[in-house]
Amino acid sequence: MDRANPLTQNIGIIADQLLADTRGYVSKDSMRFIYVVYEIKRFRTESDSNMFLRESGIRDNTTIVVLGGESADRKDTVLKKK
């Protein structure tokens, strides 16, 4: 774990918040739940977030969509003009 990175220092807090939000909504009338998360800096990929939900016992009818921020696997690259 990178202790200098504030995101990695807060992994537990972020995970707790995701689980609290996804476990907090229950409805017999809704077949799907979609949670939209905006991140200024990427914490994890959308795929990883959804896998985390499955591993935490959240049902398959719940999905996280991540918007904004930088890519979780972003590499510093220089764009070249054509």
N, C-alpha and C positions, 0 to 999 in steps of 0.2 A: 504494500500500500504506500502510495506517495503521500507522506504526511505534510509536505509543503503545499500540496494542492488542496484548496478549501473544499472542492467537490468530494474528494476522497475522504476528507475528514468528516464529511456530513452524510456519508453513504447510509448509515443506519437511520438517521433522521429522515432522509428522502424516502427510503424504503418504508418506514413506518407511516409516512404521510400518504404514500400511494396505497398501502394496504388499508389504512383508515378510510380513505375516500372510496375505494372500491368495495369495501365490506359494509360501508354505511348506507348504501342504497339497495333496497329490496322492493320488488314490485311483482305482483302476480300478473299484472297487465302488460308488462314489457317482456319481450323475448330477447332483446339485446341491449347491452349497455356499452356505450362508447365514451371513453374519457379522453379529452383532448388536453395534452400537456404542452405548454410552451416553455422551452428552455432557452435561456440566453446563451449559455455554454452547454454543449452536449454532455450529459451525465452518462448515458448509455444508449445503445441503439434501440429503436422501436421494437425490433425482434427480441432483444434481450429483456426489455421491459415486460413484454407479453409472456416470455418464458418464465420470468420471475413470478408473474401472477399465477401461472399454472402450477409452478413448484410450491407456491404458497397456499394452494387449495382454492384459488378463485376459479369459478366455473368458466367453461369455454365460451359462454355467451357474453363475456366481458373482454373488451379490447381497449388498448391504449394506442392513441395516435399522437405522435410527437411532432410538433411544429417548431419552426424557427431554429435559431442557434446555429452553431457550427456542427459539422459532421463529427460523430464520435470517433471515426477512424480517419479524420482529416490529417493529411500530410501537407506540410508547407511546400507549396509548389509555386513556381513562377509561370504565369500565363504568357505564352508567346504569341506575338502577332503573326497572322498568316500573311 
